[in-house]
C-alpha cells in the first residue's frame, strides 16, 4: 500500500465530527430520544466523540453503545453452513429510539446492512439513521448515510484508511493505493 494523500488531519476530523454532531441534534430536534451505536472497531471511538460533542452542545448525555456485526454479515455461509444468529448486545436500549449507527467509512453498504440487522435483533427502533466519517462511493446495496463528514470519490484500486489513536497511535484519514 502506498500513501496517495492525507485527506483529513486531526483538526479537520474534529470539525467534521462536530458538524455531524450538530446535524444529528438539528435533524432530531434535540437528542432526548437519540441513541448512538458505533460499529466495532473504528465506529466506536467515532460514536464516542460524537457523544462527547453532543454533551457540549446540548449539555445532556446521549446513550452510546456498540455493535459487533460479524454474525450479521451476508458472507457467513463461507464460515459455516448454518450460522447461529443471536440477539445483539448493544449496551443501550433501542426500542422506540432514534438510533444513529456510526462507522468510519461507507463503501459497499454491506457493513451498514449488517449493523441494521443487528440493531433489529436488539429491539424495535423508531428510526435508524447512519453517520459516517467518510463516504467513498461504490455502493452494492441501496444504503446511504444521513450524516457524512467527507465525501471522497475513489477508484476500486484505492483504500481509505481512518487512523485513530486507540488503534494506530495517530489521527487522520488517508487515501492509499494498491
N, CA and C atoms as a LAMMPS dump frame, in Angstrom:
ITEM: TIMESTEP
0
ITEM: NUMBER OF ATOMS
534
ITEM: BOX BOUNDS ff ff ff
-5.0000000000000000e+02 5.0000000000000000e+02
-5.0000000000000000e+02 5.0000000000000000e+02
-5.0000000000000000e+02 5.0000000000000000e+02
ITEM: ATOMS id mol type element x y z
1 1 1 N 0.845 -1.192 0
2 1 2 C 0 0 0
3 1 3 C 0.883 1.244 0
4 2 1 N 0.52 2.171 -0.847
5 2 2 C 1.281 3.405 -0.971
6 2 3 C 0.379 4.579 -0.603
7 3 1 N 0.903 5.49 0.204
8 3 2 C 0.164 6.692 0.582
9 3 3 C -0.003 7.588 -0.631
10 4 1 N -1.248 7.926 -0.942
11 4 2 C -1.542 8.793 -2.075
12 4 3 C -1.827 10.22 -1.595
13 5 1 N -2.56 10.348 -0.458
14 5 2 C -2.887 11.682 0.058
15 5 3 C -3.401 11.586 1.488
16 6 1 N -3.149 12.621 2.255
17 6 2 C -3.762 12.756 3.578
18 6 3 C -5.012 13.617 3.366
19 7 1 N -6.175 13.045 3.648
20 7 2 C -7.433 13.724 3.373
21 7 3 C -7.905 14.588 4.538
22 8 1 N -7.72 14.098 5.763
23 8 2 C -8.125 14.837 6.954
24 8 3 C -7.05 14.688 8.023
25 9 1 N -6.685 15.799 8.644
26 9 2 C -5.803 15.716 9.801
27 9 3 C -6.671 15.731 11.059
28 10 1 N -6.052 15.778 12.223
29 10 2 C -6.762 15.735 13.495
30 10 3 C -7.788 16.864 13.591
31 11 1 N -7.393 18.082 13.245
32 11 2 C -8.293 19.239 13.344
33 11 3 C -9.471 19.116 12.374
34 12 1 N -9.209 18.678 11.153
35 12 2 C -10.277 18.526 10.159
36 12 3 C -11.252 17.422 10.569
37 13 1 N -10.728 16.328 11.146
38 13 2 C -11.604 15.264 11.64
39 13 3 C -12.486 15.785 12.766
40 14 1 N -11.911 16.541 13.674
41 14 2 C -12.68 17.107 14.79
42 14 3 C -13.792 18.015 14.283
43 15 1 N -13.483 18.843 13.289
44 15 2 C -14.503 19.73 12.72
45 15 3 C -15.62 18.932 12.053
46 16 1 N -15.256 17.914 11.29
47 16 2 C -16.255 17.081 10.61
48 16 3 C -17.166 16.394 11.627
49 17 1 N -16.587 15.864 12.697
50 17 2 C -17.385 15.179 13.718
51 17 3 C -18.25 16.168 14.499
52 18 1 N -17.772 17.383 14.706
53 18 2 C -18.592 18.401 15.376
54 18 3 C -19.773 18.781 14.48
55 19 1 N -19.529 18.908 13.172
56 19 2 C -20.62 19.225 12.237
57 19 3 C -21.662 18.117 12.251
58 20 1 N -21.215 16.866 12.196
59 20 2 C -22.141 15.726 12.256
60 20 3 C -22.944 15.773 13.558
61 21 1 N -22.3 16.099 14.668
62 21 2 C -22.976 16.179 15.97
63 21 3 C -24.084 17.23 15.936
64 22 1 N -23.8 18.395 15.353
65 22 2 C -24.807 19.45 15.217
66 22 3 C -25.95 18.989 14.312
67 23 1 N -25.62 18.319 13.21
68 23 2 C -26.643 17.85 12.276
69 23 3 C -27.571 16.826 12.928
70 24 1 N -27.01 15.917 13.719
71 24 2 C -27.828 14.923 14.436
72 24 3 C -28.781 15.641 15.383
73 25 1 N -28.267 16.616 16.115
74 25 2 C -29.083 17.384 17.063
75 25 3 C -30.201 18.129 16.337
76 26 1 N -29.87 18.758 15.225
77 26 2 C -30.859 19.532 14.471
78 26 3 C -31.918 18.639 13.833
79 27 1 N -31.498 17.579 13.153
80 27 2 C -32.449 16.711 12.452
81 27 3 C -33.437 16.061 13.411
82 28 1 N -32.976 15.736 14.622
83 28 2 C -33.822 15.055 15.599
84 28 3 C -34.511 16.019 16.562
85 29 1 N -34.377 17.33 16.288
86 29 2 C -34.987 18.373 17.128
87 29 3 C -34.637 18.166 18.596
88 30 1 N -33.334 18.023 18.846
89 30 2 C -32.831 17.702 20.183
90 30 3 C -32.349 16.267 20.197
91 31 1 N -31.969 15.792 21.371
92 31 2 C -31.399 14.445 21.444
93 31 3 C -32.042 13.571 22.522
94 32 1 N -33.218 13.997 23.02
95 32 2 C -33.827 13.233 24.107
96 32 3 C -34.194 11.808 23.729
97 33 1 N -34.38 11.513 22.432
98 33 2 C -34.737 10.163 22.006
99 33 3 C -33.623 9.489 21.199
100 34 1 N -32.443 10.134 21.122
101 34 2 C -31.346 9.65 20.278
102 34 3 C -30.45 8.682 21.041
103 35 1 N -30.055 7.627 20.352
104 35 2 C -29.089 6.646 20.853
105 35 3 C -28.052 6.447 19.752
106 36 1 N -26.768 6.478 20.109
107 36 2 C -25.71 6.226 19.129
108 36 3 C -25.19 4.801 19.298
109 37 1 N -24.916 4.139 18.174
110 37 2 C -24.37 2.782 18.186
111 37 3 C -23.198 2.745 17.212
112 38 1 N -21.984 2.621 17.744
113 38 2 C -20.798 2.547 16.907
114 38 3 C -20.544 1.128 16.43
115 39 1 N -20.185 0.99 15.161
116 39 2 C -19.836 -0.324 14.617
117 39 3 C -18.393 -0.612 15.006
118 40 1 N -18.189 -1.765 15.68
119 40 2 C -16.831 -2.123 16.074
120 40 3 C -16.006 -2.365 14.823
121 41 1 N -15.001 -1.761 14.699
122 41 2 C -13.994 -1.314 15.598
123 41 3 C -13.872 0.205 15.562
124 42 1 N -13.614 0.779 14.447
125 42 2 C -13.361 2.22 14.428
126 42 3 C -14.616 3.085 14.561
127 43 1 N -15.782 2.526 14.354
128 43 2 C -17.014 3.284 14.553
129 43 3 C -17.28 3.608 16.014
130 44 1 N -16.74 2.798 16.928
131 44 2 C -16.992 3.009 18.36
132 44 3 C -16.346 4.3 18.869
133 45 1 N -15.03 4.517 18.682
134 45 2 C -14.471 5.789 19.164
135 45 3 C -15.029 7.012 18.439
136 46 1 N -15.452 6.844 17.191
137 46 2 C -16.068 7.952 16.47
138 46 3 C -17.427 8.275 17.103
139 47 1 N -18.214 7.242 17.417
140 47 2 C -19.502 7.453 18.102
141 47 3 C -19.28 8.102 19.465
142 48 1 N -18.254 7.681 20.182
143 48 2 C -17.962 8.265 21.498
144 48 3 C -17.596 9.74 21.376
145 49 1 N -16.893 10.106 20.304
146 49 2 C -16.549 11.509 20.081
147 49 3 C -17.801 12.33 19.77
148 50 1 N -18.693 11.759 18.976
149 50 2 C -19.952 12.444 18.671
150 50 3 C -20.766 12.622 19.958
151 51 1 N -20.797 11.598 20.804
152 51 2 C -21.493 11.708 22.101
153 51 3 C -20.9 12.838 22.937
154 52 1 N -19.579 12.923 22.981
155 52 2 C -18.915 13.988 23.743
156 52 3 C -19.253 15.359 23.155
157 53 1 N -19.288 15.462 21.83
158 53 2 C -19.65 16.722 21.182
159 53 3 C -21.082 17.123 21.524
160 54 1 N -22.006 16.163 21.468
161 54 2 C -23.41 16.458 21.775
162 54 3 C -23.55 16.877 23.234
163 55 1 N -22.764 16.27 24.112
164 55 2 C -22.775 16.667 25.524
165 55 3 C -22.408 18.149 25.657
166 56 1 N -21.418 18.596 24.884
167 56 2 C -21.018 20.012 24.905
168 56 3 C -22.112 20.909 24.314
169 57 1 N -22.736 20.459 23.228
170 57 2 C -23.742 21.252 22.53
171 57 3 C -25.027 21.362 23.349
172 58 1 N -25.53 20.236 23.818
173 58 2 C -26.849 20.159 24.44
174 58 3 C -26.809 20.067 25.969
175 59 1 N -25.626 19.887 26.547
176 59 2 C -25.485 19.719 27.999
177 59 3 C -26.347 18.564 28.513
178 60 1 N -26.34 17.472 27.752
179 60 2 C -27.065 16.269 28.146
180 60 3 C -26.311 15.044 27.622
181 61 1 N -26.498 13.943 28.29
182 61 2 C -25.82 12.693 27.935
183 61 3 C -26.659 11.898 26.942
184 62 1 N -26.048 11.47 25.851
185 62 2 C -26.708 10.613 24.862
186 62 3 C -26.171 9.199 25.065
187 63 1 N -27.059 8.211 25.184
188 63 2 C -26.582 6.83 25.321
189 63 3 C -25.746 6.421 24.102
190 64 1 N -24.638 5.75 24.367
191 64 2 C -23.714 5.364 23.304
192 64 3 C -23.333 3.901 23.487
193 65 1 N -23.693 3.069 22.524
194 65 2 C -23.371 1.647 22.583
195 65 3 C -22.509 1.25 21.402
196 66 1 N -22.364 -0.057 21.216
197 66 2 C -21.567 -0.566 20.107
198 66 3 C -22.181 -1.855 19.595
199 67 1 N -21.835 -2.2 18.36
200 67 2 C -22.343 -3.425 17.767
201 67 3 C -21.206 -4.143 17.05
202 68 1 N -21.166 -5.458 17.251
203 68 2 C -20.237 -6.332 16.531
204 68 3 C -21.062 -6.993 15.431
205 69 1 N -20.745 -6.693 14.189
206 69 2 C -21.574 -7.175 13.074
207 69 3 C -21.107 -8.515 12.513
208 70 1 N -20.082 -9.124 13.107
209 70 2 C -19.526 -10.327 12.497
210 70 3 C -20.533 -11.449 12.247
211 71 1 N -21.574 -11.57 13.082
212 71 2 C -22.546 -12.644 12.872
213 71 3 C -23.739 -12.204 12.035
214 72 1 N -23.695 -11.002 11.499
215 72 2 C -24.799 -10.49 10.698
216 72 3 C -24.381 -10.23 9.259
217 73 1 N -23.156 -10.609 8.92
218 73 2 C -22.645 -10.38 7.572
219 73 3 C -23.306 -11.343 6.588
220 74 1 N -23.409 -10.924 5.323
221 74 2 C -24.044 -11.774 4.32
222 74 3 C -23.098 -12.826 3.746
223 75 1 N -21.85 -12.847 4.211
224 75 2 C -20.903 -13.865 3.747
225 75 3 C -20.647 -14.916 4.815
226 76 1 N -21.569 -15.057 5.788
227 76 2 C -21.396 -16.023 6.863
228 76 3 C -21.384 -17.464 6.388
229 77 1 N -22.046 -17.764 5.291
230 77 2 C -22.063 -19.145 4.822
231 77 3 C -20.659 -19.614 4.45
232 78 1 N -19.747 -18.666 4.246
233 78 2 C -18.357 -19.052 3.986
234 78 3 C -17.709 -19.555 5.274
235 79 1 N -18.257 -19.173 6.42
236 79 2 C -17.717 -19.561 7.719
237 79 3 C -18.356 -20.858 8.195
238 80 1 N -19.671 -20.98 8.014
239 80 2 C -20.399 -22.143 8.494
240 80 3 C -21.652 -22.339 7.65
241 81 1 N -22.074 -23.594 7.467
242 81 2 C -23.285 -23.884 6.704
243 81 3 C -24.537 -23.379 7.4
244 82 1 N -24.537 -23.407 8.736
245 82 2 C -25.711 -22.957 9.486
246 82 3 C -25.278 -22.071 10.656
247 83 1 N -24.921 -20.816 10.348
248 83 2 C -24.523 -19.903 11.414
249 83 3 C -25.688 -19.612 12.352
250 84 1 N -25.39 -19.429 13.637
251 84 2 C -26.408 -19.134 14.631
252 84 3 C -26.377 -17.635 14.918
253 85 1 N -27.497 -16.968 14.624
254 85 2 C -27.592 -15.538 14.874
255 85 3 C -28.339 -15.338 16.181
256 86 1 N -27.736 -14.607 17.101
257 86 2 C -28.352 -14.351 18.397
258 86 3 C -28.662 -12.867 18.534
259 87 1 N -29.37 -12.531 19.595
260 87 2 C -29.722 -11.139 19.878
261 87 3 C -28.449 -10.331 20.093
262 88 1 N -28.341 -9.225 19.41
263 88 2 C -27.149 -8.37 19.524
264 88 3 C -27.109 -7.708 20.903
265 89 1 N -25.92 -7.605 21.457
266 89 2 C -25.694 -6.901 22.716
267 89 3 C -25.117 -5.534 22.384
268 90 1 N -25.947 -4.511 22.424
269 90 2 C -25.53 -3.171 22.02
270 90 3 C -25.072 -2.316 23.192
271 91 1 N -25.502 -2.668 24.396
272 91 2 C -25.155 -1.86 25.566
273 91 3 C -26.078 -0.672 25.771
274 92 1 N -27.083 -0.522 24.908
275 92 2 C -28.071 0.55 25.027
276 92 3 C -29.434 0.003 24.613
277 93 1 N -30.492 0.623 25.103
278 93 2 C -31.868 0.266 24.74
279 93 3 C -32.233 0.953 23.429
280 94 1 N -32.811 0.207 22.483
281 94 2 C -33.141 0.792 21.182
282 94 3 C -34.634 0.856 20.899
283 95 1 N -35.455 0.205 21.718
284 95 2 C -36.898 0.21 21.479
285 95 3 C -37.441 1.629 21.458
286 96 1 N -38.144 1.98 20.366
287 96 2 C -38.777 3.284 20.163
288 96 3 C -37.796 4.456 20.242
289 97 1 N -36.519 4.204 19.927
290 97 2 C -35.487 5.254 19.938
291 97 3 C -35.103 5.606 18.504
292 98 1 N -34.505 6.792 18.354
293 98 2 C -33.907 7.192 17.091
294 98 3 C -32.445 6.759 17.149
295 99 1 N -32.139 5.639 16.522
296 99 2 C -30.813 5.039 16.59
297 99 3 C -29.946 5.59 15.458
298 100 1 N -28.771 6.104 15.822
299 100 2 C -27.81 6.564 14.821
300 100 3 C -26.648 5.576 14.835
301 101 1 N -26.526 4.801 13.768
302 101 2 C -25.41 3.873 13.616
303 101 3 C -24.231 4.68 13.096
304 102 1 N -23.036 4.449 13.681
305 102 2 C -21.854 5.24 13.336
306 102 3 C -20.744 4.321 12.845
307 103 1 N -20.112 4.695 11.722
308 103 2 C -18.973 3.933 11.216
309 103 3 C -17.938 4.903 10.653
310 104 1 N -16.76 4.365 10.345
311 104 2 C -15.691 5.214 9.834
312 104 3 C -15.818 5.451 8.338
313 105 1 N -15.996 4.375 7.538
314 105 2 C -16.035 4.502 6.076
315 105 3 C -17.249 3.758 5.532
316 106 1 N -17.971 4.407 4.633
317 106 2 C -19.062 3.754 3.903
318 106 3 C -18.536 3.421 2.508
319 107 1 N -18.62 2.137 2.151
320 107 2 C -18.101 1.676 0.865
321 107 3 C -19.229 0.946 0.131
322 108 1 N -19.336 -0.363 0.249
323 108 2 C -20.341 -1.125 -0.494
324 108 3 C -21.726 -1.056 0.14
325 109 1 N -21.79 -0.798 1.439
326 109 2 C -23.06 -0.762 2.167
327 109 3 C -23.339 -2.04 2.923
328 110 1 N -22.504 -3.053 2.747
329 110 2 C -22.748 -4.344 3.392
330 110 3 C -22.569 -4.289 4.914
331 111 1 N -21.6 -3.536 5.386
332 111 2 C -21.406 -3.388 6.825
333 111 3 C -22.604 -2.667 7.445
334 112 1 N -23.08 -1.621 6.799
335 112 2 C -24.25 -0.889 7.296
336 112 3 C -25.473 -1.798 7.345
337 113 1 N -25.686 -2.6 6.306
338 113 2 C -26.818 -3.529 6.28
339 113 3 C -26.741 -4.512 7.436
340 114 1 N -25.546 -5.034 7.703
341 114 2 C -25.359 -5.969 8.807
342 114 3 C -25.641 -5.293 10.146
343 115 1 N -25.211 -4.042 10.289
344 115 2 C -25.455 -3.302 11.536
345 115 3 C -26.949 -3.06 11.741
346 116 1 N -27.667 -2.753 10.671
347 116 2 C -29.114 -2.555 10.773
348 116 3 C -29.785 -3.839 11.241
349 117 1 N -29.389 -4.968 10.652
350 117 2 C -29.946 -6.258 11.083
351 117 3 C -29.659 -6.514 12.555
352 118 1 N -28.449 -6.221 12.993
353 118 2 C -28.083 -6.427 14.393
354 118 3 C -28.934 -5.561 15.313
355 119 1 N -29.149 -4.315 14.942
356 119 2 C -29.984 -3.42 15.765
357 119 3 C -31.394 -3.992 15.877
358 120 1 N -31.947 -4.505 14.79
359 120 2 C -33.297 -5.062 14.839
360 120 3 C -33.384 -6.313 15.713
361 121 1 N -32.295 -7.055 15.879
362 121 2 C -32.353 -8.203 16.793
363 121 3 C -32.372 -7.746 18.25
364 122 1 N -31.947 -6.512 18.506
365 122 2 C -31.89 -5.989 19.873
366 122 3 C -33.175 -5.259 20.269
367 123 1 N -34.033 -4.934 19.305
368 123 2 C -35.262 -4.227 19.618
369 123 3 C -35.875 -3.614 18.379
370 124 1 N -36.876 -2.765 18.62
371 124 2 C -37.585 -2.121 17.503
372 124 3 C -37.431 -0.61 17.619
373 125 1 N -36.417 -0.06 16.925
374 125 2 C -36.208 1.387 16.985
375 125 3 C -37.307 2.149 16.244
376 126 1 N -37.507 3.408 16.629
377 126 2 C -38.447 4.267 15.913
378 126 3 C -37.882 4.602 14.534
379 127 1 N -36.59 4.997 14.5
380 127 2 C -35.901 5.246 13.231
381 127 3 C -34.472 4.739 13.35
382 128 1 N -33.875 4.468 12.202
383 128 2 C -32.446 4.175 12.134
384 128 3 C -31.836 5.171 11.167
385 129 1 N -30.795 5.853 11.63
386 129 2 C -30.048 6.795 10.811
387 129 3 C -28.607 6.305 10.749
388 130 1 N -27.847 6.861 9.812
389 130 2 C -26.485 6.377 9.615
390 130 3 C -25.529 7.557 9.491
391 131 1 N -24.492 7.564 10.326
392 131 2 C -23.457 8.602 10.293
393 131 3 C -22.128 7.949 9.951
394 132 1 N -21.382 8.578 9.058
395 132 2 C -20.106 8.018 8.625
396 132 3 C -19.102 9.149 8.449
397 133 1 N -17.864 8.894 8.837
398 133 2 C -16.823 9.9 8.687
399 133 3 C -16.5 10.136 7.211
400 134 1 N -16.361 9.048 6.429
401 134 2 C -16.009 9.163 5.01
402 134 3 C -16.93 8.272 4.172
403 135 1 N -17.499 8.851 3.123
404 135 2 C -18.269 8.088 2.132
405 135 3 C -17.421 8.047 0.865
406 136 1 N -17.007 6.833 0.476
407 136 2 C -16.118 6.702 -0.68
408 136 3 C -16.805 6.196 -1.94
409 137 1 N -18.124 5.968 -1.879
410 137 2 C -18.839 5.514 -3.07
411 137 3 C -18.757 4.017 -3.277
412 138 1 N -19.142 3.552 -4.445
413 138 2 C -19.098 2.144 -4.875
414 138 3 C -20.125 1.269 -4.159
415 139 1 N -21.331 1.756 -3.968
416 139 2 C -22.365 1.006 -3.275
417 139 3 C -22.79 -0.228 -4.047
418 140 1 N -22.994 -1.325 -3.322
419 140 2 C -23.55 -2.553 -3.877
420 140 3 C -24.978 -2.764 -3.38
421 141 1 N -25.376 -2.009 -2.374
422 141 2 C -26.712 -2.091 -1.785
423 141 3 C -27.303 -0.683 -1.72
424 142 1 N -28.632 -0.569 -1.65
425 142 2 C -29.249 0.765 -1.595
426 142 3 C -29.148 1.375 -0.195
427 143 1 N -27.936 1.724 0.196
428 143 2 C -27.645 2.298 1.516
429 143 3 C -27.051 3.683 1.289
430 144 1 N -27.49 4.642 2.096
431 144 2 C -26.89 5.978 2.059
432 144 3 C -26.735 6.468 3.489
433 145 1 N -25.785 7.346 3.685
434 145 2 C -25.568 7.917 5.008
435 145 3 C -26.41 9.171 5.164
436 146 1 N -26.971 9.353 6.358
437 146 2 C -27.716 10.571 6.682
438 146 3 C -26.762 11.709 7.033
439 147 1 N -25.611 11.347 7.598
440 147 2 C -24.609 12.328 8.042
441 147 3 C -23.252 11.875 7.526
442 148 1 N -22.563 12.76 6.786
443 148 2 C -21.27 12.415 6.185
444 148 3 C -20.258 13.49 6.546
445 149 1 N -19.108 13.065 7.064
446 149 2 C -18.03 14.004 7.355
447 149 3 C -17.363 14.499 6.092
448 150 1 N -17.057 13.573 5.165
449 150 2 C -16.398 13.949 3.913
450 150 3 C -16.738 12.914 2.845
451 151 1 N -17.121 13.391 1.666
452 151 2 C -17.327 12.529 0.502
453 151 3 C -16.019 12.482 -0.282
454 152 1 N -15.537 11.27 -0.56
455 152 2 C -14.284 11.105 -1.29
456 152 3 C -14.499 10.087 -2.401
457 153 1 N -14.726 10.547 -3.638
458 153 2 C -14.839 9.597 -4.744
459 153 3 C -13.505 8.847 -4.907
460 154 1 N -13.581 7.534 -4.962
461 154 2 C -12.372 6.72 -5.062
462 154 3 C -12.497 5.739 -6.216
463 155 1 N -11.361 5.175 -6.597
464 155 2 C -11.385 4.055 -7.541
465 155 3 C -11.306 2.777 -6.703
466 156 1 N -11.584 1.658 -7.328
467 156 2 C -11.534 0.387 -6.585
468 156 3 C -10.099 -0.013 -6.241
469 157 1 N -9.121 0.634 -6.859
470 157 2 C -7.723 0.334 -6.541
471 157 3 C -7.216 1.196 -5.38
472 158 1 N -8.111 2.008 -4.827
473 158 2 C -7.738 2.858 -3.698
474 158 3 C -8.434 2.368 -2.435
475 159 1 N -7.892 2.789 -1.308
476 159 2 C -8.42 2.402 0
477 159 3 C -8.415 3.639 0.887
478 160 1 N -9.458 3.802 1.687
479 160 2 C -9.497 4.875 2.68
480 160 3 C -9.079 4.272 4.007
481 161 1 N -8.088 4.857 4.631
482 161 2 C -7.599 4.395 5.932
483 161 3 C -7.9 5.467 6.974
484 162 1 N -8.752 5.135 7.946
485 162 2 C -9.017 6.033 9.07
486 162 3 C -8.134 5.579 10.207
487 163 1 N -7.284 6.468 10.662
488 163 2 C -6.377 6.139 11.766
489 163 3 C -6.818 6.891 13.015
490 164 1 N -6.931 6.133 14.097
491 164 2 C -7.357 6.683 15.384
492 164 3 C -6.333 6.324 16.45
493 165 1 N -6.139 7.208 17.427
494 165 2 C -5.114 6.964 18.454
495 165 3 C -5.294 5.63 19.182
496 166 1 N -6.543 5.208 19.394
497 166 2 C -6.82 3.958 20.119
498 166 3 C -6.204 2.74 19.439
499 167 1 N -6.102 2.791 18.123
500 167 2 C -5.625 1.63 17.369
501 167 3 C -4.327 1.881 16.612
502 168 1 N -4.092 3.131 16.224
503 168 2 C -2.992 3.418 15.316
504 168 3 C -1.954 4.387 15.857
505 169 1 N -2.228 5.007 17.009
506 169 2 C -1.279 5.955 17.577
507 169 3 C -1.261 7.312 16.905
508 170 1 N -2.149 7.534 15.937
509 170 2 C -2.248 8.836 15.274
510 170 3 C -3.679 9.04 14.801
511 171 1 N -3.987 10.273 14.407
512 171 2 C -5.327 10.615 13.941
513 171 3 C -5.237 11.158 12.525
514 172 1 N -6.095 10.639 11.657
515 172 2 C -6.133 11.149 10.299
516 172 3 C -6.88 10.217 9.369
517 173 1 N -7.191 10.733 8.195
518 173 2 C -7.807 9.933 7.144
519 173 3 C -6.873 10.009 5.938
520 174 1 N -6.52 8.83 5.42
521 174 2 C -5.527 8.739 4.369
522 174 3 C -6.083 7.985 3.175
523 175 1 N -5.721 8.448 1.978
524 175 2 C -6.057 7.75 0.741
525 175 3 C -4.842 6.921 0.361
526 176 1 N -5.035 5.622 0.276
527 176 2 C -3.956 4.691 -0.034
528 176 3 C -4.216 4.063 -1.411
529 177 1 N -3.139 3.621 -2.058
530 177 2 C -3.272 2.974 -3.361
531 177 3 C -2.533 1.655 -3.337
532 178 1 N -3.148 0.637 -3.979
533 178 2 C -2.536 -0.699 -4.041
534 178 3 C -1.349 -0.688 -4.967
